[in-house]
Amino acid sequence: MVLLALVMLVAILAGIIAYYRKRVEKLSLSLNEAEKRGRSLSSTYGRITEQFAPFLHSYPYDPSNFRFIGSPIDGIQFNEDGIVFVEVKSSNSRLSEKERKIRDLVERGRVKWMEFRIG
């Protein structure tokens, strides 16, 4: 009789564990999907911000002389006394490895002019 009660208790516990394991797996999948959506929204916000940044009051140059490129840098600002490569970042976002390499090349003066003629 005690053995039967013990077997039944183990079976009930196994059922409870199996049930909660499935629930945790579903919740984990839901959390992963929510994180992906959050990253996607953050990326979309960043792309929108990049295009409107030159029109913000705090932008230090004339926005009519800004040309949006998008990738690998956001744009180029043309001024009478120079050209500025612009990368817009929001919050705590950081430069990607590719963006850092481009920044370093520009800072070392490794920028050239090329005229390409067709025909």
C-alpha positions as CSV (number, residue, x, y, z in Angstrom):
1,M,0.0,0.0,0.0
2,V,2.8,2.4,0.9
3,L,4.6,1.5,-2.3
4,L,1.5,2.2,-4.4
5,A,1.1,5.6,-2.7
6,L,4.8,6.4,-3.3
7,V,4.5,5.4,-7.0
8,M,1.4,7.6,-7.4
9,L,3.2,10.5,-5.7
10,V,6.2,10.1,-8.0
11,A,3.9,10.0,-11.0
12,I,2.1,13.1,-9.9
13,L,5.4,14.9,-9.4
14,A,6.6,13.8,-12.8
15,G,3.4,15.2,-14.3
16,I,3.8,18.5,-12.6
17,I,7.4,18.8,-13.6
18,A,6.6,17.9,-17.2
19,Y,3.8,20.5,-17.2
20,Y,5.9,23.3,-15.9
21,R,8.8,22.4,-18.2
22,K,6.5,22.8,-21.2
23,R,5.2,26.1,-19.8
24,V,8.8,27.4,-19.2
25,E,9.7,26.4,-22.8
26,K,6.7,28.3,-24.2
27,L,7.5,31.4,-22.1
28,S,11.1,31.2,-23.1
29,L,10.1,31.1,-26.8
30,S,7.7,34.1,-26.2
31,L,10.5,36.0,-24.5
32,N,12.9,35.4,-27.4
33,E,10.3,36.6,-29.9
34,A,9.7,39.7,-27.8
35,E,13.4,40.4,-27.7
36,K,13.7,40.0,-31.4
37,R,10.8,42.4,-32.0
38,G,12.4,44.9,-29.6
39,R,15.7,44.8,-31.5
40,S,13.8,45.2,-34.7
41,L,11.9,48.2,-33.4
42,S,15.1,49.7,-32.1
43,S,16.8,49.3,-35.5
44,T,13.8,50.9,-37.2
45,Y,13.9,53.8,-34.7
46,G,17.6,54.2,-35.5
47,R,17.1,54.3,-39.2
48,I,14.3,56.9,-38.9
49,T,16.4,59.0,-36.5
50,E,19.4,59.0,-38.9
51,Q,17.3,60.6,-41.6
52,F,15.8,63.3,-39.4
53,A,18.9,64.1,-37.3
54,P,20.1,66.9,-39.6
55,F,16.8,68.7,-39.1
56,L,17.0,68.8,-35.3
57,H,17.6,72.1,-33.7
58,S,20.8,70.8,-32.1
59,Y,22.4,69.7,-35.4
60,P,25.4,72.0,-35.8
61,Y,25.4,72.4,-39.6
62,D,23.1,73.6,-42.4
63,P,20.9,70.6,-43.1
64,S,20.4,71.5,-46.7
65,N,24.0,70.6,-47.3
66,F,23.6,67.1,-45.7
67,R,23.4,64.0,-48.0
68,F,22.1,60.8,-46.6
69,I,24.0,57.7,-47.6
70,G,22.7,55.2,-45.1
71,S,25.5,52.6,-45.0
72,P,28.2,52.2,-43.9
73,I,27.9,55.7,-42.6
74,D,24.8,57.8,-42.3
75,G,25.7,60.8,-44.4
76,I,28.1,63.5,-45.6
77,Q,27.8,67.1,-44.6
78,F,29.2,69.5,-47.2
79,N,30.5,72.9,-45.8
80,E,32.4,75.7,-47.4
81,D,35.4,74.9,-45.3
82,G,35.3,71.1,-45.3
83,I,33.4,67.9,-45.6
84,V,32.2,66.0,-42.6
85,F,31.3,62.3,-42.5
86,V,28.3,62.0,-40.1
87,E,27.3,58.9,-38.1
88,V,24.1,59.4,-36.0
89,K,23.9,57.4,-32.8
90,S,21.1,57.5,-30.2
91,S,21.2,56.7,-26.5
92,N,24.0,54.3,-25.6
93,S,24.5,52.8,-29.1
94,R,28.1,52.4,-30.2
95,L,30.0,52.4,-33.5
96,S,30.1,49.1,-35.2
97,E,33.5,47.7,-36.1
98,K,33.1,48.8,-39.7
99,E,32.1,52.3,-38.6
100,R,35.2,52.5,-36.3
101,K,37.5,51.5,-39.1
102,I,36.0,54.2,-41.4
103,R,36.3,56.8,-38.6
104,D,40.0,55.8,-38.1
105,L,40.7,56.1,-41.8
106,V,39.1,59.5,-42.0
107,E,41.0,60.7,-38.9
108,R,44.3,59.5,-40.4
109,G,43.6,61.4,-43.6
110,R,43.2,58.3,-45.7
111,V,40.5,59.9,-47.9
112,K,40.9,60.4,-51.6
113,W,39.1,62.1,-54.5
114,M,38.3,60.0,-57.6
115,E,36.8,61.3,-60.8
116,F,35.3,58.5,-62.9
117,R,34.4,59.2,-66.5
118,I,32.2,57.1,-68.7
119,G,32.6,57.1,-72.4
